[in-house]
Amino acid sequence: MASAPRFLTDEKGNRVAVVLDIAEYERLLEELEDQDALRELDEALSSGETPIPYVPLSERAKRQGK
């Protein structure tokens, strides 16, 4: 379980930074990356363009007789 975040404050008591448990930080980064990937997928699917299928380079070389 992640610990509660701690805040760093300036001389007036305003929060200026947060200190997170490293596991919580990594979890948040992973969640952001997942959300970004889903956003990109939604954009690609709604673009109306015809998708180009993924073919690894090694497979392309085989198809071209190399």
C-alpha positions in Angstrom: 0.0 0.0 0.0 1.3 3.4 -0.9 2.1 5.9 1.8 0.3 9.2 1.9 2.0 11.9 -0.2 4.1 14.5 1.6 4.2 18.1 0.5 7.0 20.6 0.4 6.1 24.1 1.1 7.6 27.5 0.6 8.2 30.1 3.3 4.5 31.2 3.1 3.2 27.6 3.6 2.1 27.2 -0.1 2.5 23.7 -1.4 5.2 23.7 -4.1 6.1 20.0 -4.5 5.0 16.5 -3.5 7.0 13.6 -2.3 5.6 10.2 -3.4 6.6 6.6 -2.6 8.6 5.3 -5.6 6.2 2.5 -6.1 3.3 5.0 -6.3 5.2 7.2 -8.7 6.0 4.3 -11.0 2.3 3.2 -10.9 1.2 6.7 -11.8 3.7 6.8 -14.7 2.5 3.5 -16.0 -1.1 4.6 -15.8 -0.3 7.8 -17.7 1.5 5.8 -20.4 -1.5 3.4 -20.7 -3.9 6.4 -21.0 -1.7 8.0 -23.6 -1.6 4.8 -25.7 -5.4 4.5 -25.5 -5.8 8.1 -26.6 -3.5 7.5 -29.6 -5.5 4.3 -30.5 -8.7 6.2 -30.3 -7.3 9.0 -32.6 -6.0 6.4 -35.1 -9.3 4.5 -35.2 -11.3 7.7 -35.6 -9.1 9.1 -38.3 -10.9 7.2 -41.1 -7.5 6.1 -42.6 -6.9 2.6 -43.8 -4.6 0.9 -41.3 -1.3 -0.6 -42.5 -0.7 -4.0 -40.9 2.4 -4.5 -38.8 5.0 -6.8 -40.4 8.3 -7.3 -38.6 11.4 -6.5 -40.7 12.5 -10.1 -40.5 9.2 -11.1 -42.1 9.5 -8.5 -44.8 13.0 -9.7 -45.7 11.6 -13.3 -46.1 8.8 -12.1 -48.3 11.3 -10.1 -50.5 13.6 -13.2 -50.8 16.5 -11.7 -48.8 
